[in-house]
């Protein structure tokens, strides 16, 4: 299918999903994934090969940047302890536990490959959290922790994924090298986000000095900022995801909006809301488009007895494993906090 027609079809169904969600009791992302799967299921349906690097560049930076800008900075700073515990400690714990569980359940998958898949699945997705979770039901404190975790845990998951892939290709793994690479990816990613923010601020200052510049030009600078942050970090082999998040978190607190005129601010907020809806919808529909091909290409060892029951059962077991590991980490952490609190009282 021609690229222009494909994009138009996806955008049409993104718009339709906004109306259909009123008729069905499903979260909007789940409905959009189902629409994508339905579009790709027929033999002559929508089928497209997506370049992973292009996919990450187009969708992830603006979505994470928008979530980071809207995130409550004061609450995230106050809850930095549990957020970092989940964003780093839980991810590593889940990678190890899920990797061994997957290797045990499907022995044909090498352990390092299982760790690589675990690194992909362990981090919670910021886009999914903001789209699926009902803010009216979930307590505000828990919602802030989930948002903060989902914004930061991609860095740890991505670094572990890279090392799992490298270990699978070379057959060697160095904990010291992995630790240094993780610290570099985080530090350089944060610096890339700061650099993009400085570039945007200087550009807006220059536009203000020139005078008479259309507000649309100022809005364009804001739209380009997450992409600039992501590309700078990726060029430095750091975490582009963390760079986009850093730029978003600092945008609200740095006073960058004071360089925008009133008209530019209103246009930026309105345009960003529309773009977030479009990117979110297109993202989940594209994910749904991949499902039929994934089902058709199930490995023989997962469909030797029954082509559907066995792979579905495997997915359900692994999903329960992910949930169980998360609950175990939180439960043990809660017990450790209580013990530490009692020990502190006795010591005092």
Secondary structure, 3 states (H helix, E strand, C coil): CCHHHHHHHHHHHHHHHHHHCCCCCCCHHHHHHHHHHHHHHCCCCCCCCCCHHHHHHHHHHHHHHHHHHHCCHHHHHHCHHHHHHHHHHHHHHHHHHHHHHHHHHCCCCCHHHHHHHHHHHHCCCHHHHHHHCCCCCCCHHHHHHHHHHHHHHHHHHHHHHHHHHHHHHHCCCCHHHHHHHHHHHHHHHHHHHHHHHHHHHHHHHHHHHHCCCCHHHHHHHHHHHHHHHHHHHHHCCCCHHHHHHHHHHHHHHCCHHHHCCHHHHHHHHHHHHHHHHHHHHHHHHHHHHHHHHHHHCCCHHHCCCCCCHHHHHHHHHHHHHHHHHHHHHHHHHHHHHHHHHHHHHHHC
